[in-house]
Structure formats: C-alpha cells, structure tokens
Amino acid sequence: MLKDCICGQCKRLLARVGEYTELQIKCSRCGTLNQVKAASLERSPLSDMKAQSCAPNHSTQ
C-alpha cells in the first residue's frame, strides 16, 4: 500500500512510497529536507523462516 509523503513546510506532495525504513527527500518548491522513518518494521514470513533456520540448535542427544 502506498502512502503520500508530503512536505512538512509547504504541504506539497513529494512522493508516494511503499515499504521503507528511512526516507529523506528535499522539496523542490521550498527546499525543506523532509525525513521519515518507519515506526516499526513488520517481519515477512520469509524472514521469520530464515531466522528460525539460523537459530542455534540446543537439543541434547
């Protein structure tokens, strides 16, 4: 899902962005440097599977 990224100073639409962790974009109208960081990272099912397969095996035989 895309979200609108608008300038904090002049409210101009700068971009529509999907998934990101951090974004910096300079407004071409007023020159303000806008910075947005993701509030939290959602883990994909694939990354969860990789984390489980990389976990050390502590079973004793």
C-alpha distance matrix in Angstrom:
0.0 3.8 6.6 10.1 12.8 16.1 19.7 21.3 24.6 24.4 20.9 20.1 16.6 16.5 13.2 9.5 8.2 5.9 8.1 11.5 14.7 16.4 16.2 19.2 19.4 22.5 22.6 24.7 26.1 27.4 27.2 25.5 23.9 20.6 19.4 16.4 16.3 14.0 15.6 15.6 14.7 13.5 15.7 14.9 17.7 19.1 19.7 21.3 23.6 24.6 25.5 27.6 29.4 30.2 31.6 35.3 37.4 39.8 41.6 45.4 47.6
3.8 0.0 3.8 6.8 9.4 12.7 16.2 18.2 21.3 20.9 17.6 16.5 12.9 12.7 9.4 5.7 5.1 4.6 8.0 10.6 13.9 14.8 13.8 16.4 16.1 19.1 18.9 21.0 22.3 23.8 23.6 22.1 20.6 17.5 16.8 14.2 14.9 13.4 15.5 16.2 15.6 15.3 17.8 17.4 20.5 21.5 21.7 23.7 26.1 26.7 27.5 29.9 31.6 32.0 33.5 37.3 39.6 42.0 44.0 47.8 50.1
6.6 3.8 0.0 3.8 6.4 9.6 13.1 14.8 18.0 17.8 14.3 13.9 10.6 10.8 8.4 5.3 5.4 6.5 9.2 10.7 13.4 13.7 12.5 14.7 14.4 17.1 16.8 19.2 20.2 21.2 21.3 19.4 18.2 14.8 14.3 11.7 13.0 11.9 13.6 15.2 15.5 15.8 18.9 19.2 22.5 23.7 23.5 25.2 28.0 28.4 28.8 31.4 33.3 33.5 34.7 38.4 40.8 43.0 45.2 48.9 51.4
10.1 6.8 3.8 0.0 3.8 6.2 9.9 12.0 14.9 14.2 10.8 10.1 6.9 7.7 6.1 4.5 6.6 9.2 12.0 12.7 15.2 14.5 12.4 13.7 12.6 14.7 13.7 16.1 16.6 17.8 18.2 16.6 15.9 12.8 13.3 11.5 13.7 13.6 15.5 17.7 18.3 19.2 22.3 22.7 26.1 27.2 26.7 28.7 31.4 31.7 32.0 34.7 36.6 36.6 37.8 41.4 44.0 46.2 48.5 52.2 54.8
12.8 9.4 6.4 3.8 0.0 3.8 6.9 9.1 12.1 12.1 9.2 8.6 6.1 5.6 5.2 5.8 6.9 10.1 12.3 11.8 13.7 12.1 9.6 10.3 9.2 11.2 10.6 13.4 14.2 14.9 14.9 13.0 12.2 9.0 9.7 8.6 11.5 12.4 14.6 17.2 18.0 19.5 22.6 23.5 27.1 27.9 27.0 29.1 32.0 31.8 31.9 34.9 36.7 36.3 37.5 41.0 43.8 45.9 48.5 52.1 54.8
16.1 12.7 9.6 6.2 3.8 0.0 3.8 6.3 8.8 8.3 5.4 5.4 4.4 5.3 7.1 8.8 10.6 13.9 16.1 15.4 16.8 14.7 12.0 11.6 9.8 10.5 8.8 11.7 11.6 12.0 12.8 10.9 11.2 8.5 10.4 10.3 13.7 15.1 16.9 19.9 21.2 22.9 26.1 27.2 30.8 31.6 30.6 32.7 35.6 35.5 35.4 38.4 40.3 39.8 40.9 44.4 47.2 49.2 51.8 55.4 58.2
19.7 16.2 13.1 9.9 6.9 3.8 0.0 3.8 5.4 5.7 4.6 5.3 6.5 6.4 9.4 11.9 13.4 16.8 18.5 17.2 18.0 15.3 12.4 10.9 8.8 8.4 6.5 9.7 9.3 8.8 9.5 7.4 8.3 6.4 9.4 10.6 14.3 16.5 18.3 21.5 23.0 25.2 28.3 29.7 33.4 34.1 32.8 34.8 37.9 37.4 37.2 40.4 42.2 41.4 42.4 45.8 48.8 50.7 53.5 57.0 59.9
21.3 18.2 14.8 12.0 9.1 6.3 3.8 0.0 3.8 6.2 5.8 8.2 9.8 10.1 12.8 14.7 15.8 18.8 20.0 18.4 18.6 15.9 13.6 12.2 11.0 10.6 9.3 12.7 11.8 10.2 10.9 7.9 8.9 6.8 9.4 10.5 14.0 16.3 17.4 21.0 23.0 25.4 28.7 30.4 34.1 35.1 33.5 35.3 38.5 38.1 37.5 40.6 42.7 41.7 42.5 45.7 48.8 50.4 53.3 56.8 59.8
24.6 21.3 18.0 14.9 12.1 8.8 5.4 3.8 0.0 3.8 5.9 8.2 11.1 11.5 14.8 17.3 18.8 22.0 23.4 21.8 22.0 19.0 16.4 14.3 12.6 11.0 8.9 11.6 9.9 7.6 9.2 6.8 9.4 8.8 12.0 13.8 17.4 20.0 21.1 24.7 26.7 29.1 32.4 34.1 37.8 38.6 37.1 39.0 42.2 41.6 41.0 44.3 46.3 45.2 46.0 49.2 52.3 53.9 56.9 60.3 63.3
24.4 20.9 17.8 14.2 12.1 8.3 5.7 6.2 3.8 0.0 3.9 5.6 9.1 10.4 14.0 16.5 18.7 22.2 24.1 22.9 23.7 20.9 18.0 16.0 13.6 11.8 8.7 10.5 7.9 6.9 9.7 8.6 11.5 11.0 14.5 16.0 19.7 21.9 23.3 26.7 28.5 30.6 33.9 35.2 38.9 39.7 38.4 40.4 43.5 43.1 42.8 46.0 47.9 47.0 48.1 51.3 54.4 56.2 59.0 62.5 65.4
20.9 17.6 14.3 10.8 9.2 5.4 4.6 5.8 5.9 3.9 0.0 3.8 6.5 8.7 11.6 13.6 15.9 19.2 21.4 20.7 21.8 19.5 16.7 15.5 13.2 12.4 9.6 11.7 9.9 9.8 12.1 10.6 12.5 10.9 13.8 14.5 18.0 19.8 21.0 24.4 26.0 27.8 31.2 32.4 36.0 37.0 35.9 37.8 40.9 40.7 40.5 43.5 45.5 44.9 45.9 49.3 52.2 54.0 56.7 60.3 63.2
20.1 16.5 13.9 10.1 8.6 5.4 5.3 8.2 8.2 5.6 3.8 0.0 3.8 6.0 9.3 11.8 14.5 18.1 20.7 20.1 21.7 19.3 16.1 14.8 11.9 11.0 7.8 9.2 7.8 9.1 11.2 10.7 12.5 11.3 14.3 15.1 18.7 20.4 22.3 25.3 26.5 28.1 31.3 32.1 35.6 36.3 35.5 37.7 40.5 40.3 40.4 43.5 45.2 44.7 46.0 49.4 52.3 54.4 57.0 60.6 63.4
16.6 12.9 10.6 6.9 6.1 4.4 6.5 9.8 11.1 9.1 6.5 3.8 0.0 3.8 5.9 8.1 11.1 14.7 17.5 17.4 19.4 17.5 14.3 13.8 11.1 11.3 8.8 10.4 10.2 12.0 13.2 12.6 13.3 11.5 13.8 13.9 17.2 18.5 20.6 23.2 24.0 25.4 28.4 28.9 32.4 33.1 32.5 34.7 37.4 37.3 37.6 40.6 42.3 41.9 43.3 46.9 49.7 51.9 54.4 58.0 60.6
16.5 12.7 10.8 7.7 5.6 5.3 6.4 10.1 11.5 10.4 8.7 6.0 3.8 0.0 3.8 7.2 9.6 13.3 15.8 15.1 17.1 14.9 11.4 10.6 7.6 8.3 6.6 8.4 9.6 11.3 11.5 11.0 10.9 9.3 11.5 12.0 15.4 16.9 19.6 22.1 22.5 24.2 26.9 27.5 31.1 31.4 30.6 33.1 35.7 35.2 35.6 38.8 40.2 39.6 41.2 44.7 47.6 49.9 52.5 56.1 58.7
13.2 9.4 8.4 6.1 5.2 7.1 9.4 12.8 14.8 14.0 11.6 9.3 5.9 3.8 0.0 3.8 6.2 9.9 12.7 12.6 15.2 13.7 10.5 10.9 8.7 10.6 10.0 11.6 13.3 15.1 14.8 14.2 13.3 11.2 12.3 11.9 14.6 15.5 18.4 20.3 20.3 21.6 24.1 24.3 27.8 28.1 27.6 30.1 32.6 32.2 32.8 35.9 37.3 36.9 38.7 42.2 45.0 47.4 49.9 53.5 56.0
9.5 5.7 5.3 4.5 5.8 8.8 11.9 14.7 17.3 16.5 13.6 11.8 8.1 7.2 3.8 0.0 3.8 7.0 10.4 11.3 14.4 13.8 11.4 12.9 11.6 14.0 13.6 15.4 16.8 18.5 18.4 17.4 16.2 13.6 13.9 12.4 14.5 14.4 17.1 18.7 18.4 19.1 21.7 21.6 25.0 25.5 25.3 27.7 30.1 30.0 30.8 33.6 35.1 35.1 36.7 40.4 43.0 45.4 47.8 51.4 53.8
8.2 5.1 5.4 6.6 6.9 10.6 13.4 15.8 18.8 18.7 15.9 14.5 11.1 9.6 6.2 3.8 0.0 3.8 6.7 7.6 10.9 10.8 9.1 11.6 11.3 14.5 15.0 17.2 19.1 20.4 19.6 18.2 16.3 13.5 12.7 10.7 11.9 11.5 14.5 15.6 15.0 15.8 18.2 18.2 21.7 22.1 21.6 24.1 26.5 26.4 27.1 30.0 31.4 31.3 33.0 36.6 39.3 41.7 44.1 47.7 50.1
5.9 4.6 6.5 9.2 10.1 13.9 16.8 18.8 22.0 22.2 19.2 18.1 14.7 13.3 9.9 7.0 3.8 0.0 3.8 6.4 10.1 11.3 10.8 13.9 14.4 17.9 18.7 20.9 22.8 24.0 23.1 21.5 19.3 16.4 14.9 12.3 12.4 10.8 13.7 13.9 12.6 12.8 14.9 14.6 18.0 18.5 18.3 20.7 23.0 23.1 23.9 26.7 28.2 28.3 30.0 33.7 36.2 38.7 40.9 44.6 46.9
8.1 8.0 9.2 12.0 12.3 16.1 18.5 20.0 23.4 24.1 21.4 20.7 17.5 15.8 12.7 10.4 6.7 3.8 0.0 3.8 7.1 9.4 10.2 13.8 15.3 19.0 20.4 22.9 25.0 25.8 24.4 22.5 19.9 16.9 14.7 11.7 10.7 8.6 11.5 11.0 9.2 9.6 11.6 11.7 15.3 15.7 15.0 17.4 20.0 19.8 20.4 23.3 24.8 24.8 26.4 30.0 32.6 35.1 37.4 41.1 43.4
11.5 10.6 10.7 12.7 11.8 15.4 17.2 18.4 21.8 22.9 20.7 20.1 17.4 15.1 12.6 11.3 7.6 6.4 3.8 0.0 3.8 5.7 7.0 10.8 12.9 16.6 18.6 21.3 23.6 24.0 22.2 20.1 17.1 14.4 11.7 9.1 7.7 6.6 10.2 10.2 8.7 10.5 12.5 13.4 17.2 17.2 15.8 18.3 21.0 20.3 20.5 23.8 25.2 24.6 26.1 29.6 32.5 34.9 37.5 41.0 43.6
14.7 13.9 13.4 15.2 13.7 16.8 18.0 18.6 22.0 23.7 21.8 21.7 19.4 17.1 15.2 14.4 10.9 10.1 7.1 3.8 0.0 3.8 7.0 10.5 13.5 17.2 19.5 22.5 24.8 24.6 22.5 20.1 16.8 14.2 10.8 8.3 5.7 5.0 8.4 8.3 7.3 10.2 12.2 14.0 17.8 17.8 15.6 17.9 20.8 19.8 19.4 22.8 24.5 23.3 24.6 27.9 31.0 33.0 35.9 39.4 42.1
16.4 14.8 13.7 14.5 12.1 14.7 15.3 15.9 19.0 20.9 19.5 19.3 17.5 14.9 13.7 13.8 10.8 11.3 9.4 5.7 3.8 0.0 3.8 6.9 10.2 13.7 16.3 19.4 21.7 21.2 19.0 16.5 13.1 10.7 7.4 5.7 4.3 6.3 9.7 10.9 10.7 13.8 16.0 17.8 21.5 21.4 19.2 21.6 24.5 23.3 22.8 26.3 27.9 26.5 27.7 30.9 34.1 36.1 39.1 42.5 45.3
16.2 13.8 12.5 12.4 9.6 12.0 12.4 13.6 16.4 18.0 16.7 16.1 14.3 11.4 10.5 11.4 9.1 10.8 10.2 7.0 7.0 3.8 0.0 3.8 6.6 10.2 12.7 15.6 18.1 17.9 15.7 13.6 10.3 8.1 5.6 5.2 6.4 8.7 12.2 13.9 13.9 16.6 18.9 20.2 24.0 23.9 22.0 24.6 27.4 26.2 26.1 29.6 31.0 29.8 31.2 34.4 37.6 39.7 42.7 46.1 48.8
19.2 16.4 14.7 13.7 10.3 11.6 10.9 12.2 14.3 16.0 15.5 14.8 13.8 10.6 10.9 12.9 11.6 13.9 13.8 10.8 10.5 6.9 3.8 0.0 3.8 6.9 9.9 12.8 15.3 14.8 12.3 10.3 6.9 5.6 4.4 6.5 8.8 11.9 15.0 17.1 17.4 20.3 22.6 24.0 27.8 27.5 25.6 28.3 31.0 29.7 29.4 33.0 34.3 32.9 34.4 37.4 40.7 42.8 45.9 49.2 52.0
19.4 16.1 14.4 12.6 9.2 9.8 8.8 11.0 12.6 13.6 13.2 11.9 11.1 7.6 8.7 11.6 11.3 14.4 15.3 12.9 13.5 10.2 6.6 3.8 0.0 3.8 6.5 9.2 11.9 11.9 9.6 8.4 5.9 5.3 6.6 8.8 11.8 14.6 17.6 19.9 20.3 22.8 25.2 26.3 30.0 29.8 28.2 31.0 33.6 32.4 32.5 36.0 37.2 36.0 37.6 40.7 44.0 46.2 49.1 52.5 55.2
22.5 19.1 17.1 14.7 11.2 10.5 8.4 10.6 11.0 11.8 12.4 11.0 11.3 8.3 10.6 14.0 14.5 17.9 19.0 16.6 17.2 13.7 10.2 6.9 3.8 0.0 3.8 6.3 8.9 8.6 5.9 5.6 4.3 5.9 8.7 11.6 14.9 17.9 20.7 23.3 23.9 26.5 28.9 30.1 33.8 33.6 32.0 34.7 37.4 36.1 36.2 39.7 40.9 39.6 41.2 44.2 47.6 49.7 52.7 56.0 58.8
22.6 18.9 16.8 13.7 10.6 8.8 6.5 9.3 8.9 8.7 9.6 7.8 8.8 6.6 10.0 13.6 15.0 18.7 20.4 18.6 19.5 16.3 12.7 9.9 6.5 3.8 0.0 3.8 5.4 5.8 4.9 5.4 6.4 7.4 10.8 13.2 16.9 19.6 22.1 25.0 25.8 28.1 30.8 31.8 35.6 35.6 34.3 36.9 39.6 38.6 38.7 42.1 43.5 42.4 43.9 47.1 50.3 52.4 55.4 58.8 61.5
24.7 21.0 19.2 16.1 13.4 11.7 9.7 12.7 11.6 10.5 11.7 9.2 10.4 8.4 11.6 15.4 17.2 20.9 22.9 21.3 22.5 19.4 15.6 12.8 9.2 6.3 3.8 0.0 3.8 6.0 5.6 8.1 9.5 11.1 14.4 16.8 20.4 23.0 25.7 28.4 28.9 31.1 33.7 34.4 38.1 37.9 36.8 39.6 42.1 41.0 41.4 44.8 46.0 44.9 46.6 49.8 53.0 55.3 58.2 61.6 64.3
26.1 22.3 20.2 16.6 14.2 11.6 9.3 11.8 9.9 7.9 9.9 7.8 10.2 9.6 13.3 16.8 19.1 22.8 25.0 23.6 24.8 21.7 18.1 15.3 11.9 8.9 5.4 3.8 0.0 3.8 6.0 8.3 11.0 12.3 16.0 18.3 22.0 24.6 26.9 29.9 30.8 33.0 35.8 36.6 40.3 40.4 39.3 41.9 44.6 43.7 43.9 47.3 48.6 47.6 49.2 52.4 55.6 57.8 60.7 64.1 66.8
27.4 23.8 21.2 17.8 14.9 12.0 8.8 10.2 7.6 6.9 9.8 9.1 12.0 11.3 15.1 18.5 20.4 24.0 25.8 24.0 24.6 21.2 17.9 14.8 11.9 8.6 5.8 6.0 3.8 0.0 3.8 5.7 9.1 10.9 14.7 17.4 21.2 24.1 26.1 29.3 30.5 33.0 35.9 37.1 40.9 41.1 39.7 42.1 45.0 44.0 43.9 47.3 48.8 47.6 49.0 52.1 55.3 57.3 60.3 63.7 66.6
27.2 23.6 21.3 18.2 14.9 12.8 9.5 10.9 9.2 9.7 12.1 11.2 13.2 11.5 14.8 18.4 19.6 23.1 24.4 22.2 22.5 19.0 15.7 12.3 9.6 5.9 4.9 5.6 6.0 3.8 0.0 3.8 6.4 9.2 12.7 15.9 19.4 22.6 24.9 27.9 28.9 31.6 34.3 35.6 39.4 39.3 37.7 40.3 43.1 41.9 41.7 45.3 46.6 45.2 46.6 49.6 53.0 54.9 58.0 61.3 64.2
25.5 22.1 19.4 16.6 13.0 10.9 7.4 7.9 6.8 8.6 10.6 10.7 12.6 11.0 14.2 17.4 18.2 21.5 22.5 20.1 20.1 16.5 13.6 10.3 8.4 5.6 5.4 8.1 8.3 5.7 3.8 0.0 3.8 6.1 9.7 12.9 16.4 19.6 21.6 24.8 26.1 29.0 31.8 33.4 37.2 37.3 35.5 37.9 40.9 39.8 39.3 42.8 44.4 43.0 44.1 47.1 50.5 52.3 55.4 58.7 61.7
23.9 20.6 18.2 15.9 12.2 11.2 8.3 8.9 9.4 11.5 12.5 12.5 13.3 10.9 13.3 16.2 16.3 19.3 19.9 17.1 16.8 13.1 10.3 6.9 5.9 4.3 6.4 9.5 11.0 9.1 6.4 3.8 0.0 3.8 6.6 10.2 13.4 16.8 19.1 22.0 23.1 26.1 28.7 30.4 34.2 34.2 32.2 34.7 37.6 36.3 35.9 39.4 40.9 39.4 40.6 43.5 46.9 48.7 51.9 55.2 58.1
20.6 17.5 14.8 12.8 9.0 8.5 6.4 6.8 8.8 11.0 10.9 11.3 11.5 9.3 11.2 13.6 13.5 16.4 16.9 14.4 14.2 10.7 8.1 5.6 5.3 5.9 7.4 11.1 12.3 10.9 9.2 6.1 3.8 0.0 3.8 6.8 10.3 13.5 15.7 18.7 20.0 22.9 25.7 27.4 31.2 31.5 29.6 31.9 34.9 33.9 33.4 36.9 38.6 37.2 38.3 41.4 44.7 46.5 49.5 52.9 55.9
19.4 16.8 14.3 13.3 9.7 10.4 9.4 9.4 12.0 14.5 13.8 14.3 13.8 11.5 12.3 13.9 12.7 14.9 14.7 11.7 10.8 7.4 5.6 4.4 6.6 8.7 10.8 14.4 16.0 14.7 12.7 9.7 6.6 3.8 0.0 3.8 6.8 10.3 12.6 15.4 16.7 19.7 22.5 24.4 28.2 28.5 26.4 28.5 31.6 30.6 29.9 33.4 35.1 33.7 34.7 37.7 41.0 42.7 45.8 49.2 52.1
16.4 14.2 11.7 11.5 8.6 10.3 10.6 10.5 13.8 16.0 14.5 15.1 13.9 12.0 11.9 12.4 10.7 12.3 11.7 9.1 8.3 5.7 5.2 6.5 8.8 11.6 13.2 16.8 18.3 17.4 15.9 12.9 10.2 6.8 3.8 0.0 3.8 6.8 9.1 12.0 13.3 16.3 19.2 21.2 25.0 25.5 23.6 25.5 28.7 28.0 27.3 30.6 32.5 31.4 32.2 35.4 38.5 40.3 43.2 46.7 49.6
16.3 14.9 13.0 13.7 11.5 13.7 14.3 14.0 17.4 19.7 18.0 18.7 17.2 15.4 14.6 14.5 11.9 12.4 10.7 7.7 5.7 4.3 6.4 8.8 11.8 14.9 16.9 20.4 22.0 21.2 19.4 16.4 13.4 10.3 6.8 3.8 0.0 3.8 6.3 8.7 10.0 13.3 16.1 18.4 22.2 22.8 20.5 22.2 25.5 24.8 23.8 27.1 29.1 27.9 28.6 31.8 34.9 36.6 39.5 42.9 45.9
14.0 13.4 11.9 13.6 12.4 15.1 16.5 16.3 20.0 21.9 19.8 20.4 18.5 16.9 15.5 14.4 11.5 10.8 8.6 6.6 5.0 6.3 8.7 11.9 14.6 17.9 19.6 23.0 24.6 24.1 22.6 19.6 16.8 13.5 10.3 6.8 3.8 0.0 3.8 5.4 6.7 9.7 12.8 15.2 18.8 19.8 17.7 19.2 22.6 22.2 21.3 24.4 26.6 25.8 26.4 29.7 32.6 34.3 37.1 40.6 43.5
15.6 15.5 13.6 15.5 14.6 16.9 18.3 17.4 21.1 23.3 21.0 22.3 20.6 19.6 18.4 17.1 14.5 13.7 11.5 10.2 8.4 9.7 12.2 15.0 17.6 20.7 22.1 25.7 26.9 26.1 24.9 21.6 19.1 15.7 12.6 9.1 6.3 3.8 0.0 3.8 7.0 9.7 13.1 15.9 19.3 20.9 18.7 19.4 23.1 23.1 21.6 24.4 27.1 26.3 26.3 29.6 32.3 33.7 36.4 39.9 43.0
15.6 16.2 15.2 17.7 17.2 19.9 21.5 21.0 24.7 26.7 24.4 25.3 23.2 22.1 20.3 18.7 15.6 13.9 11.0 10.2 8.3 10.9 13.9 17.1 19.9 23.3 25.0 28.4 29.9 29.3 27.9 24.8 22.0 18.7 15.4 12.0 8.7 5.4 3.8 0.0 3.8 6.4 9.5 12.7 15.9 17.5 15.2 15.7 19.4 19.5 17.9 20.6 23.3 22.7 22.7 26.0 28.6 30.1 32.7 36.3 39.3
14.7 15.6 15.5 18.3 18.0 21.2 23.0 23.0 26.7 28.5 26.0 26.5 24.0 22.5 20.3 18.4 15.0 12.6 9.2 8.7 7.3 10.7 13.9 17.4 20.3 23.9 25.8 28.9 30.8 30.5 28.9 26.1 23.1 20.0 16.7 13.3 10.0 6.7 7.0 3.8 0.0 3.8 6.3 9.4 12.8 14.0 11.6 12.6 16.2 16.1 15.0 17.8 20.3 19.7 20.2 23.7 26.3 28.1 30.7 34.3 37.2
13.5 15.3 15.8 19.2 19.5 22.9 25.2 25.4 29.1 30.6 27.8 28.1 25.4 24.2 21.6 19.1 15.8 12.8 9.6 10.5 10.2 13.8 16.6 20.3 22.8 26.5 28.1 31.1 33.0 33.0 31.6 29.0 26.1 22.9 19.7 16.3 13.3 9.7 9.7 6.4 3.8 0.0 3.8 6.4 9.6 11.6 10.0 10.4 13.9 14.7 13.9 16.2 18.9 19.0 19.5 23.1 25.4 27.3 29.5 33.2 35.9
15.7 17.8 18.9 22.3 22.6 26.1 28.3 28.7 32.4 33.9 31.2 31.3 28.4 26.9 24.1 21.7 18.2 14.9 11.6 12.5 12.2 16.0 18.9 22.6 25.2 28.9 30.8 33.7 35.8 35.9 34.3 31.8 28.7 25.7 22.5 19.2 16.1 12.8 13.1 9.5 6.3 3.8 0.0 3.8 6.6 8.2 6.3 6.7 10.2 11.0 10.4 12.7 15.1 15.5 16.2 19.9 22.1 24.2 26.3 30.1 32.6
14.9 17.4 19.2 22.7 23.5 27.2 29.7 30.4 34.1 35.2 32.4 32.1 28.9 27.5 24.3 21.6 18.2 14.6 11.7 13.4 14.0 17.8 20.2 24.0 26.3 30.1 31.8 34.4 36.6 37.1 35.6 33.4 30.4 27.4 24.4 21.2 18.4 15.2 15.9 12.7 9.4 6.4 3.8 0.0 3.8 5.3 5.3 6.4 8.8 10.1 10.8 12.7 14.6 15.6 16.9 20.7 22.5 25.1 26.8 30.6 32.7
17.7 20.5 22.5 26.1 27.1 30.8 33.4 34.1 37.8 38.9 36.0 35.6 32.4 31.1 27.8 25.0 21.7 18.0 15.3 17.2 17.8 21.5 24.0 27.8 30.0 33.8 35.6 38.1 40.3 40.9 39.4 37.2 34.2 31.2 28.2 25.0 22.2 18.8 19.3 15.9 12.8 9.6 6.6 3.8 0.0 3.8 5.5 5.1 6.3 8.8 9.9 10.7 12.5 14.4 15.5 19.2 20.5 23.2 24.5 28.2 30.1
19.1 21.5 23.7 27.2 27.9 31.6 34.1 35.1 38.6 39.7 37.0 36.3 33.1 31.4 28.1 25.5 22.1 18.5 15.7 17.2 17.8 21.4 23.9 27.5 29.8 33.6 35.6 37.9 40.4 41.1 39.3 37.3 34.2 31.5 28.5 25.5 22.8 19.8 20.9 17.5 14.0 11.6 8.2 5.3 3.8 0.0 3.8 5.4 5.1 6.3 8.7 10.0 10.7 12.5 14.4 18.1 19.6 22.7 24.1 27.7 29.4
19.7 21.7 23.5 26.7 27.0 30.6 32.8 33.5 37.1 38.4 35.9 35.5 32.5 30.6 27.6 25.3 21.6 18.3 15.0 15.8 15.6 19.2 22.0 25.6 28.2 32.0 34.3 36.8 39.3 39.7 37.7 35.5 32.2 29.6 26.4 23.6 20.5 17.7 18.7 15.2 11.6 10.0 6.3 5.3 5.5 3.8 0.0 3.8 5.4 5.0 6.2 8.7 9.9 10.5 12.3 16.0 18.1 21.0 23.0 26.6 28.7
21.3 23.7 25.2 28.7 29.1 32.7 34.8 35.3 39.0 40.4 37.8 37.7 34.7 33.1 30.1 27.7 24.1 20.7 17.4 18.3 17.9 21.6 24.6 28.3 31.0 34.7 36.9 39.6 41.9 42.1 40.3 37.9 34.7 31.9 28.5 25.5 22.2 19.2 19.4 15.7 12.6 10.4 6.7 6.4 5.1 5.4 3.8 0.0 3.8 5.4 5.1 6.3 8.7 10.0 10.7 14.5 16.1 18.7 20.4 24.1 26.3
23.6 26.1 28.0 31.4 32.0 35.6 37.9 38.5 42.2 43.5 40.9 40.5 37.4 35.7 32.6 30.1 26.5 23.0 20.0 21.0 20.8 24.5 27.4 31.0 33.6 37.4 39.6 42.1 44.6 45.0 43.1 40.9 37.6 34.9 31.6 28.7 25.5 22.6 23.1 19.4 16.2 13.9 10.2 8.8 6.3 5.1 5.4 3.8 0.0 3.8 5.4 5.2 6.2 8.7 10.0 13.5 14.6 17.7 19.0 22.6 24.4
24.6 26.7 28.4 31.7 31.8 35.5 37.4 38.1 41.6 43.1 40.7 40.3 37.3 35.2 32.2 30.0 26.4 23.1 19.8 20.3 19.8 23.3 26.2 29.7 32.4 36.1 38.6 41.0 43.7 44.0 41.9 39.8 36.3 33.9 30.6 28.0 24.8 22.2 23.1 19.5 16.1 14.7 11.0 10.1 8.8 6.3 5.0 5.4 3.8 0.0 3.8 5.4 5.1 6.2 8.6 12.1 13.9 17.2 19.0 22.5 24.3
25.5 27.5 28.8 32.0 31.9 35.4 37.2 37.5 41.0 42.8 40.5 40.4 37.6 35.6 32.8 30.8 27.1 23.9 20.4 20.5 19.4 22.8 26.1 29.4 32.5 36.2 38.7 41.4 43.9 43.9 41.7 39.3 35.9 33.4 29.9 27.3 23.8 21.3 21.6 17.9 15.0 13.9 10.4 10.8 9.9 8.7 6.2 5.1 5.4 3.8 0.0 3.8 5.5 5.2 6.2 9.9 12.2 15.0 17.3 20.8 23.2
27.6 29.9 31.4 34.7 34.9 38.4 40.4 40.6 44.3 46.0 43.5 43.5 40.6 38.8 35.9 33.6 30.0 26.7 23.3 23.8 22.8 26.3 29.6 33.0 36.0 39.7 42.1 44.8 47.3 47.3 45.3 42.8 39.4 36.9 33.4 30.6 27.1 24.4 24.4 20.6 17.8 16.2 12.7 12.7 10.7 10.0 8.7 6.3 5.2 5.4 3.8 0.0 3.8 5.5 5.2 8.7 9.9 12.7 14.3 18.0 20.2
29.4 31.6 33.3 36.6 36.7 40.3 42.2 42.7 46.3 47.9 45.5 45.2 42.3 40.2 37.3 35.1 31.4 28.2 24.8 25.2 24.5 27.9 31.0 34.3 37.2 40.9 43.5 46.0 48.6 48.8 46.6 44.4 40.9 38.6 35.1 32.5 29.1 26.6 27.1 23.3 20.3 18.9 15.1 14.6 12.5 10.7 9.9 8.7 6.2 5.1 5.5 3.8 0.0 3.8 5.6 8.2 9.3 12.8 14.2 17.6 19.3
30.2 32.0 33.5 36.6 36.3 39.8 41.4 41.7 45.2 47.0 44.9 44.7 41.9 39.6 36.9 35.1 31.3 28.3 24.8 24.6 23.3 26.5 29.8 32.9 36.0 39.6 42.4 44.9 47.6 47.6 45.2 43.0 39.4 37.2 33.7 31.4 27.9 25.8 26.3 22.7 19.7 19.0 15.5 15.6 14.4 12.5 10.5 10.0 8.7 6.2 5.2 5.5 3.8 0.0 3.8 6.4 8.9 12.2 14.5 17.6 19.7
31.6 33.5 34.7 37.8 37.5 40.9 42.4 42.5 46.0 48.1 45.9 46.0 43.3 41.2 38.7 36.7 33.0 30.0 26.4 26.1 24.6 27.7 31.2 34.4 37.6 41.2 43.9 46.6 49.2 49.0 46.6 44.1 40.6 38.3 34.7 32.2 28.6 26.4 26.3 22.7 20.2 19.5 16.2 16.9 15.5 14.4 12.3 10.7 10.0 8.6 6.2 5.2 5.6 3.8 0.0 3.8 6.4 9.1 11.8 15.1 17.6
35.3 37.3 38.4 41.4 41.0 44.4 45.8 45.7 49.2 51.3 49.3 49.4 46.9 44.7 42.2 40.4 36.6 33.7 30.0 29.6 27.9 30.9 34.4 37.4 40.7 44.2 47.1 49.8 52.4 52.1 49.6 47.1 43.5 41.4 37.7 35.4 31.8 29.7 29.6 26.0 23.7 23.1 19.9 20.7 19.2 18.1 16.0 14.5 13.5 12.1 9.9 8.7 8.2 6.4 3.8 0.0 3.8 6.2 9.2 12.1 14.7
37.4 39.6 40.8 44.0 43.8 47.2 48.8 48.8 52.3 54.4 52.2 52.3 49.7 47.6 45.0 43.0 39.3 36.2 32.6 32.5 31.0 34.1 37.6 40.7 44.0 47.6 50.3 53.0 55.6 55.3 53.0 50.5 46.9 44.7 41.0 38.5 34.9 32.6 32.3 28.6 26.3 25.4 22.1 22.5 20.5 19.6 18.1 16.1 14.6 13.9 12.2 9.9 9.3 8.9 6.4 3.8 0.0 3.8 5.7 8.8 11.2
39.8 42.0 43.0 46.2 45.9 49.2 50.7 50.4 53.9 56.2 54.0 54.4 51.9 49.9 47.4 45.4 41.7 38.7 35.1 34.9 33.0 36.1 39.7 42.8 46.2 49.7 52.4 55.3 57.8 57.3 54.9 52.3 48.7 46.5 42.7 40.3 36.6 34.3 33.7 30.1 28.1 27.3 24.2 25.1 23.2 22.7 21.0 18.7 17.7 17.2 15.0 12.7 12.8 12.2 9.1 6.2 3.8 0.0 3.8 6.5 9.8
41.6 44.0 45.2 48.5 48.5 51.8 53.5 53.3 56.9 59.0 56.7 57.0 54.4 52.5 49.9 47.8 44.1 40.9 37.4 37.5 35.9 39.1 42.7 45.9 49.1 52.7 55.4 58.2 60.7 60.3 58.0 55.4 51.9 49.5 45.8 43.2 39.5 37.1 36.4 32.7 30.7 29.5 26.3 26.8 24.5 24.1 23.0 20.4 19.0 19.0 17.3 14.3 14.2 14.5 11.8 9.2 5.7 3.8 0.0 3.8 6.6
45.4 47.8 48.9 52.2 52.1 55.4 57.0 56.8 60.3 62.5 60.3 60.6 58.0 56.1 53.5 51.4 47.7 44.6 41.1 41.0 39.4 42.5 46.1 49.2 52.5 56.0 58.8 61.6 64.1 63.7 61.3 58.7 55.2 52.9 49.2 46.7 42.9 40.6 39.9 36.3 34.3 33.2 30.1 30.6 28.2 27.7 26.6 24.1 22.6 22.5 20.8 18.0 17.6 17.6 15.1 12.1 8.8 6.5 3.8 0.0 3.8
47.6 50.1 51.4 54.8 54.8 58.2 59.9 59.8 63.3 65.4 63.2 63.4 60.6 58.7 56.0 53.8 50.1 46.9 43.4 43.6 42.1 45.3 48.8 52.0 55.2 58.8 61.5 64.3 66.8 66.6 64.2 61.7 58.1 55.9 52.1 49.6 45.9 43.5 43.0 39.3 37.2 35.9 32.6 32.7 30.1 29.4 28.7 26.3 24.4 24.3 23.2 20.2 19.3 19.7 17.6 14.7 11.2 9.8 6.6 3.8 0.0
